[in-house]
Amino acid sequence: MKNIKYNILKVAFLFLLISSCDEVLDETPDNRTTIDSPEKIAELLVGAYPEAAYVPFLEPMSDNAGDKGFSQTSEFRVNQLMYFWEDINDIDEDTPTNYWNEAYEAIAQANQALASIEELGGGDELNSLKGEALLCRAYAHFMLVTIFCKPYNPTTAGSDLGITYITKPETVLLGDYSRGTIANVYENIKRDLEEGINLIEDDYSVPTFHFTKRAASAFASRFYLVTANWDKVIEHSNKVLGSSNEINELRNIANITGSGLTFQQQVGLYTNSTLESANLLLVSCASIYNRMEGVAQYQLSQNLVNTIFSANITGKSWAYNIFTRGGGENNLTPKYQEYFKVTNQAVGIGIPFVTFVLLSTDEVLLNRAEAYAMKGELQKATDDINISLQVKTTNYNSLTDLLSINTINNFYQGLTGTEYTPYYNIPSPSLPLVAAVLDIKRTVFYNEGLRWFDVKRHNIEINHRDIFGNSYKLPKDDLRRVIQIPEAAQSFGIAENPR
């Protein structure tokens, strides 16, 4: 399905000025001064989140995908190419190019909101809107630099290619854009994040589709994990989780699957904006991923079901249900459903939408566990690991299944220290705990794209096989780990990634 929001202006301008179905947001750039009230700025910020999915092209790049064979549906080109880490310049929904376009569109709307706030003179009444705009701008740039650039490394960040950090509304047909460096991008993200997080409030009708205080701290937790600021990870994770009853903030998969909910009921709960407290930030976007996830050729093979979803470190089974769509190896977890928005009732055409979880309490808890491990606070890391497993394990018994540091050490005693090689050194006592966190995250966030972020951050080697037994390796530091800059952006002066 072609990207119906994509048009020639996106190619020509590279970064859209403003686009929205709302009448206020359909104004031409020359009329942007009509955004002259807090209410209109708030409407503008609804579109300041990237309305695009990264899961469809990141999951098949990771070790969460296997070849299920020719009997599976093979029409999904993005799934095929990304499994073999090939460059793709398709402009359909669910592609890197679409994510690039939508992220810069979100940035454009955040910048226009900030400009309008400045034109109105700022002040207390507008501070929370300014905070949201800054956080949106920081988040979209963070996702772009994470996907389209090398992993953050302070030693090389001053020379590694970044992405263009846009801070003003676009006012020219073709601007002079340069990529800058990763160091520059991260400095700008940090500035916007830290300013925005101090201004944000929770005044929304549907909070989980906006940056609330907790969602902002969840984003900060992820950002500081990448930059290895362990104290900041812990600080912001604590703000999200609170000081007591942390387990009640998590997605309780054991209760959900143990209660006998159907597939459709589980799907409906997973991305629910009010009933599921684990969801901190959601986005709904045009996507056919619900149609793709179970039947695409390079997805959850039976071998990977056994690897990812069988027994965890407690020795008991993960509580996740695995369903099949149409039989065979069309395996999937109940996370996504499609909402079909009819655009022409007479001919029965419309746009499929899917809701994705961008930030959650489960991620925050495991970020904190990794930070504790890296600081040498091994018991606190173990405590967080136990909290996570308690709500994700079938028939978990807190008396007999509680892990100790020694239990985790013994489980991971075969590690050589070469499996995970981020830019910083992982102390030997911390390594088993970090490995446990990464393994838990692989299962908990299966089919949510987060595994690829850990693969890049920890420089994990990936091996894919096809149905003929051929092996395809993505070694450490391989340049294909960095998704190529879209051709449209390259044609207007944005340097391509080396290959």
Secondary structure, DSSP 8 states (H G I E B T S, - for coil): ---TT--HHHHHHSS-S---SSTGGG--GGGGGG--SHHHHHHHHHT-S--S-SHHHHGGGTTT-EE--TTSB---HHHHHHHTT------STTSHHHHHHHHHHHHHHHHHHHHHHHHTT--HHHHHHHHHHHHHHHHHHHHHHHHHS----TTTTTTSB------S---SSS------BHHHHHHHHHHHHHHHHTT-----SSGGGS--HHHHHHHHHHHHHHTT-HHHHHHHHHHHH-SS-GGGGS--HHHHHHTT--HHHHHHHHT-SSS-TTEEEEEEEE--HHHHTTTBSEE--HHHHHHHHSB-TTSSBB----EESSSTT-EE-S---EEEEEEETTTTEEEEEEEEEEEEHHHHHHHHHHHHHHTT-HHHHHHHHHHHHHTTBTT--TTTS---HHHHHHHTTT--S-S---SS---TTTHHHHHHHHHHHHHHTTTSSHHHHHHHHTT--EEEE-TT--EEEE-TT-GGGS----HHHHTTT------
